[in-house]
Amino acid sequence: MGATARAATGTGEGAEEPGEGRAKATGRYFEKHFAYIRDAIQQGISYPATARRMGWEGKVVVSFLLLADGSVRDVRIVRGSGHPALDRGAVDAVRKAAPFPKPPAEAEIVTPVIYRLE
């Protein structure tokens, strides 16, 4: 369950500490792909019929582990919407949106899923 990216190391002035290269690669990955991941999840939500009928809206904050192959594991609710149907839908949206672009290392993603009737 470790990271798949190797840390860049070196000696002398300007050398990176072990793990620093991986952190930079991970940072670049998220600068490039976080919006895509968030939007893919958001576009994948299916508004539950009961929630639509009842006029329920809300924000669900989900967390999941993004694995080295782009798949997800341990999808969970960090902060629920107050409506279990919306919360379940957010978890399902994460699972349906995967796989994502392969990251340089496993990482935990925390992102909101917004339910808004239009």
TIGUZA-152596 format. One record per residue: residue in three letters; chain; x, y, z of N, C-alpha, C in turn. Coordinates in nm, 3 decimals, always signed. Layout:
N
R/res/chain/nc1/nc2/nc3/cac1/cac2/cac3/cc1/cc2/cc3
R/ALA/A/X/Y/Z/X/Y/Z/X/Y/Z
...
//
This chain:
118
R/res/chain/nc1/nc2/nc3/cac1/cac2/cac3/cc1/cc2/cc3
R/MET/A/+0.083/-0.118/+0.000/+0.000/+0.000/+0.000/+0.088/+0.124/+0.000
R/GLY/A/+0.213/+0.112/-0.038/+0.301/+0.226/-0.039/+0.289/+0.304/-0.168
R/ALA/A/+0.363/+0.413/-0.173/+0.362/+0.498/-0.292/+0.439/+0.430/-0.403
R/THR/A/+0.401/+0.455/-0.526/+0.469/+0.393/-0.638/+0.576/+0.483/-0.697
R/ALA/A/+0.574/+0.610/-0.664/+0.675/+0.701/-0.717/+0.799/+0.695/-0.629
R/ARG/A/+0.914/+0.704/-0.690/+1.040/+0.705/-0.615/+1.079/+0.850/-0.589
R/ALA/A/+1.136/+0.872/-0.473/+1.180/+1.007/-0.437/+1.307/+1.041/-0.513
R/ALA/A/+1.315/+1.164/-0.559/+1.438/+1.211/-0.623/+1.536/+1.249/-0.514
R/THR/A/+1.659/+1.204/-0.525/+1.761/+1.236/-0.424/+1.885/+1.286/-0.494
R/GLY/A/+1.970/+1.350/-0.420/+2.094/+1.400/-0.475/+2.182/+1.449/-0.363
R/THR/A/+2.293/+1.508/-0.399/+2.384/+1.561/-0.298/+2.420/+1.702/-0.336
R/GLY/A/+2.469/+1.776/-0.240/+2.514/+1.911/-0.266/+2.402/+2.012/-0.259
R/GLU/A/+2.435/+2.135/-0.291/+2.340/+2.245/-0.282/+2.225/+2.225/-0.379
R/GLY/A/+2.106/+2.249/-0.333/+1.988/+2.235/-0.416/+1.937/+2.092/-0.427
R/ALA/A/+2.004/+1.997/-0.360/+1.956/+1.859/-0.365/+1.825/+1.846/-0.290
R/GLU/A/+1.742/+1.758/-0.337/+1.612/+1.737/-0.273/+1.626/+1.636/-0.161
R/GLU/A/+1.550/+1.656/-0.058/+1.542/+1.560/+0.051/+1.463/+1.439/+0.002
R/PRO/A/+1.490/+1.320/+0.061/+1.409/+1.203/+0.023/+1.261/+1.233/+0.040
R/GLY/A/+1.183/+1.197/-0.058/+1.039/+1.222/-0.053/+0.999/+1.355/-0.113
R/GLU/A/+1.093/+1.448/-0.127/+1.061/+1.580/-0.179/+1.024/+1.574/-0.327
R/GLY/A/+1.094/+1.492/-0.405/+1.062/+1.477/-0.546/+0.923/+1.419/-0.566
R/ARG/A/+0.888/+1.322/-0.483/+0.755/+1.262/-0.489/+0.650/+1.366/-0.454
R/ALA/A/+0.678/+1.447/-0.353/+0.583/+1.552/-0.314/+0.562/+1.651/-0.428
R/LYS/A/+0.670/+1.687/-0.497/+0.658/+1.779/-0.610/+0.577/+1.716/-0.724
R/ALA/A/+0.605/+1.589/-0.752/+0.532/+1.520/-0.858/+0.384/+1.509/-0.822
R/THR/A/+0.358/+1.479/-0.697/+0.218/+1.470/-0.653/+0.151/+1.607/-0.662
R/GLY/A/+0.222/+1.711/-0.622/+0.167/+1.848/-0.632/+0.135/+1.884/-0.775
R/ARG/A/+0.226/+1.852/-0.868/+0.201/+1.880/-1.010/+0.081/+1.800/-1.061
R/TYR/A/+0.071/+1.676/-1.017/-0.042/+1.592/-1.059/-0.173/+1.659/-1.018
R/PHE/A/-0.182/+1.704/-0.894/-0.306/+1.763/-0.847/-0.334/+1.899/-0.909
R/GLU/A/-0.230/+1.975/-0.938/-0.251/+2.102/-1.010/-0.315/+2.074/-1.146
R/LYS/A/-0.270/+1.967/-1.209/-0.317/+1.935/-1.343/-0.451/+1.860/-1.344
R/HIS/A/-0.473/+1.771/-1.246/-0.587/+1.679/-1.254/-0.698/+1.697/-1.152
R/PHE/A/-0.678/+1.778/-1.046/-0.781/+1.784/-0.943/-0.914/+1.834/-0.998
R/ALA/A/-0.911/+1.938/-1.079/-1.037/+1.991/-1.135/-1.106/+1.885/-1.220
R/TYR/A/-1.028/+1.809/-1.296/-1.086/+1.701/-1.378/-1.154/+1.597/-1.288
R/ILE/A/-1.087/+1.556/-1.181/-1.142/+1.455/-1.089/-1.271/+1.507/-1.027
R/ARG/A/-1.267/+1.629/-0.975/-1.385/+1.690/-0.913/-1.500/+1.699/-1.012
R/ASP/A/-1.472/+1.746/-1.133/-1.577/+1.762/-1.233/-1.632/+1.628/-1.281
R/ALA/A/-1.546/+1.527/-1.295/-1.592/+1.394/-1.337/-1.689/+1.336/-1.234
R/ILE/A/-1.658/+1.356/-1.108/-1.748/+1.309/-1.002/-1.879/+1.385/-1.008
R/GLN/A/-1.870/+1.518/-1.018/-1.990/+1.601/-1.020/-2.080/+1.566/-1.138
R/GLN/A/-2.021/+1.544/-1.253/-2.100/+1.511/-1.372/-2.163/+1.372/-1.362
R/GLY/A/-2.105/+1.287/-1.278/-2.155/+1.152/-1.264/-2.266/+1.135/-1.162
R/ILE/A/-2.305/+1.243/-1.095/-2.410/+1.225/-0.995/-2.543/+1.199/-1.063
R/SER/A/-2.616/+1.114/-1.000/-2.751/+1.084/-1.044/-2.842/+1.133/-0.933
R/TYR/A/-2.924/+1.232/-0.963/-3.011/+1.290/-0.859/-3.115/+1.186/-0.820
R/PRO/A/-3.116/+1.140/-0.695/-3.216/+1.040/-0.654/-3.358/+1.095/-0.674
R/ALA/A/-3.446/+1.009/-0.727/-3.583/+1.052/-0.757/-3.654/+1.105/-0.633
R/THR/A/-3.636/+1.040/-0.520/-3.699/+1.085/-0.396/-3.649/+1.224/-0.358
R/ALA/A/-3.518/+1.246/-0.371/-3.459/+1.375/-0.337/-3.513/+1.484/-0.429
R/ARG/A/-3.527/+1.452/-0.557/-3.581/+1.549/-0.653/-3.725/+1.584/-0.618
R/ARG/A/-3.805/+1.482/-0.589/-3.946/+1.503/-0.553/-3.960/+1.587/-0.427
R/MET/A/-3.872/+1.562/-0.330/-3.879/+1.633/-0.202/-3.809/+1.770/-0.206
R/GLY/A/-3.740/+1.798/-0.317/-3.671/+1.927/-0.330/-3.543/+1.936/-0.248
R/TRP/A/-3.483/+1.821/-0.217/-3.361/+1.820/-0.137/-3.241/+1.865/-0.220
R/GLU/A/-3.164/+1.955/-0.161/-3.037/+1.999/-0.217/-2.934/+1.989/-0.106
R/GLY/A/-2.808/+1.996/-0.141/-2.707/+1.994/-0.036/-2.568/+1.967/-0.089
R/LYS/A/-2.476/+1.969/+0.003/-2.335/+1.942/-0.029/-2.290/+1.823/+0.054
R/VAL/A/-2.228/+1.727/-0.011/-2.171/+1.610/+0.054/-2.020/+1.618/+0.033
R/VAL/A/-1.943/+1.608/+0.139/-1.798/+1.605/+0.126/-1.755/+1.459/+0.136
R/VAL/A/-1.689/+1.412/+0.029/-1.643/+1.274/+0.024/-1.491/+1.267/+0.029
R/SER/A/-1.444/+1.156/+0.078/-1.301/+1.128/+0.084/-1.279/+0.990/+0.024
R/PHE/A/-1.167/+0.973/-0.047/-1.135/+0.841/-0.100/-0.986/+0.833/-0.125
R/LEU/A/-0.938/+0.711/-0.129/-0.799/+0.686/-0.158/-0.786/+0.663/-0.308
R/LEU/A/-0.703/+0.744/-0.373/-0.675/+0.730/-0.516/-0.551/+0.643/-0.528
R/LEU/A/-0.567/+0.526/-0.587/-0.458/+0.429/-0.598/-0.371/+0.456/-0.720
R/ALA/A/-0.253/+0.394/-0.721/-0.154/+0.419/-0.826/-0.207/+0.386/-0.966
R/ASP/A/-0.304/+0.294/-0.976/-0.358/+0.259/-1.108/-0.477/+0.346/-1.148
R/GLY/A/-0.511/+0.447/-1.065/-0.621/+0.538/-1.096/-0.754/+0.493/-1.037
R/SER/A/-0.759/+0.374/-0.978/-0.882/+0.327/-0.916/-0.898/+0.391/-0.777
R/VAL/A/-1.013/+0.371/-0.716/-1.040/+0.429/-0.585/-1.073/+0.320/-0.484
R/ARG/A/-1.047/+0.352/-0.358/-1.077/+0.261/-0.248/-1.115/+0.346/-0.127
R/ASP/A/-1.188/+0.286/-0.037/-1.225/+0.350/+0.089/-1.302/+0.480/+0.069
R/VAL/A/-1.400/+0.479/-0.019/-1.484/+0.597/-0.040/-1.573/+0.615/+0.082
R/ARG/A/-1.569/+0.733/+0.140/-1.650/+0.757/+0.260/-1.699/+0.901/+0.265
R/ILE/A/-1.800/+0.922/+0.347/-1.857/+1.055/+0.367/-1.780/+1.124/+0.480
R/VAL/A/-1.727/+1.241/+0.451/-1.660/+1.322/+0.553/-1.763/+1.410/+0.623
R/ARG/A/-1.850/+1.470/+0.542/-1.959/+1.553/+0.596/-2.081/+1.530/+0.509
R/GLY/A/-2.185/+1.478/+0.571/-2.307/+1.447/+0.499/-2.393/+1.569/+0.472
R/SER/A/-2.489/+1.549/+0.385/-2.581/+1.655/+0.345/-2.700/+1.666/+0.439
R/GLY/A/-2.720/+1.563/+0.522/-2.841/+1.557/+0.604/-2.949/+1.473/+0.537
R/HIS/A/-2.919/+1.427/+0.415/-3.013/+1.344/+0.340/-2.939/+1.218/+0.296
R/PRO/A/-2.967/+1.103/+0.358/-2.894/+0.980/+0.324/-2.895/+0.945/+0.176
R/ALA/A/-3.002/+0.975/+0.105/-3.009/+0.944/-0.038/-2.903/+1.023/-0.115
R/LEU/A/-2.883/+1.149/-0.079/-2.780/+1.230/-0.146/-2.641/+1.179/-0.110
R/ASP/A/-2.622/+1.144/+0.017/-2.492/+1.093/+0.061/-2.454/+0.965/-0.015
R/ARG/A/-2.548/+0.872/-0.025/-2.523/+0.747/-0.099/-2.493/+0.777/-0.246
R/GLY/A/-2.565/+0.871/-0.303/-2.543/+0.909/-0.442/-2.405/+0.965/-0.466
R/ALA/A/-2.353/+1.040/-0.369/-2.218/+1.097/-0.383/-2.113/+0.987/-0.383
R/VAL/A/-2.128/+0.889/-0.296/-2.035/+0.776/-0.293/-2.041/+0.700/-0.425
R/ASP/A/-2.161/+0.677/-0.475/-2.178/+0.608/-0.603/-2.114/+0.687/-0.717
R/ALA/A/-2.126/+0.819/-0.714/-2.069/+0.903/-0.820/-1.916/+0.891/-0.825
R/VAL/A/-1.852/+0.882/-0.708/-1.707/+0.865/-0.704/-1.670/+0.731/-0.768
R/ARG/A/-1.739/+0.626/-0.730/-1.708/+0.493/-0.783/-1.731/+0.486/-0.934
R/LYS/A/-1.838/+0.550/-0.982/-1.868/+0.548/-1.126/-1.768/+0.630/-1.206
R/ALA/A/-1.715/+0.738/-1.149/-1.624/+0.827/-1.222/-1.485/+0.765/-1.239
R/ALA/A/-1.448/+0.675/-1.151/-1.316/+0.611/-1.158/-1.314/+0.514/-1.276
R/PRO/A/-1.200/+0.487/-1.336/-1.068/+0.527/-1.290/-1.031/+0.668/-1.334
R/PHE/A/-0.941/+0.727/-1.260/-0.890/+0.861/-1.286/-0.749/+0.850/-1.343
R/PRO/A/-0.692/+0.961/-1.392/-0.553/+0.956/-1.439/-0.463/+0.902/-1.327
R/LYS/A/-0.367/+0.818/-1.366/-0.280/+0.754/-1.267/-0.192/+0.858/-1.197
R/PRO/A/-0.197/+0.861/-1.063/-0.114/+0.956/-0.988/+0.027/+0.902/-0.968
R/PRO/A/+0.124/+0.988/-0.934/+0.260/+0.942/-0.908/+0.271/+0.866/-0.775
R/ALA/A/+0.172/+0.881/-0.688/+0.170/+0.812/-0.559/+0.025/+0.804/-0.513
R/GLU/A/-0.004/+0.707/-0.429/-0.139/+0.699/-0.373/-0.165/+0.826/-0.293
R/ALA/A/-0.290/+0.871/-0.295/-0.322/+0.995/-0.225/-0.467/+0.992/-0.180
R/GLU/A/-0.495/+1.061/-0.071/-0.632/+1.076/-0.026/-0.688/+1.202/-0.090
R/ILE/A/-0.806/+1.190/-0.148/-0.875/+1.302/-0.211/-0.996/+1.336/-0.124
R/VAL/A/-1.015/+1.463/-0.099/-1.134/+1.512/-0.030/-1.196/+1.618/-0.120
R/THR/A/-1.322/+1.598/-0.156/-1.386/+1.691/-0.248/-1.536/+1.699/-0.220
R/PRO/A/-1.595/+1.814/-0.246/-1.741/+1.824/-0.230/-1.815/+1.772/-0.352
R/VAL/A/-1.935/+1.723/-0.329/-2.028/+1.687/-0.435/-2.153/+1.770/-0.407
R/ILE/A/-2.191/+1.852/-0.503/-2.300/+1.947/-0.484/-2.427/+1.896/-0.553
R/TYR/A/-2.536/+1.895/-0.479/-2.667/+1.862/-0.534/-2.749/+1.991/-0.538
R/ARG/A/-2.784/+2.032/-0.660/-2.863/+2.154/-0.676/-2.967/+2.130/-0.783
R/LEU/A/-3.093/+2.154/-0.749/-3.201/+2.139/-0.847/-3.203/+2.262/-0.937
R/GLU/A/-3.221/+2.238/-1.064/-3.222/+2.351/-1.158/-3.350/+2.352/-1.237
//
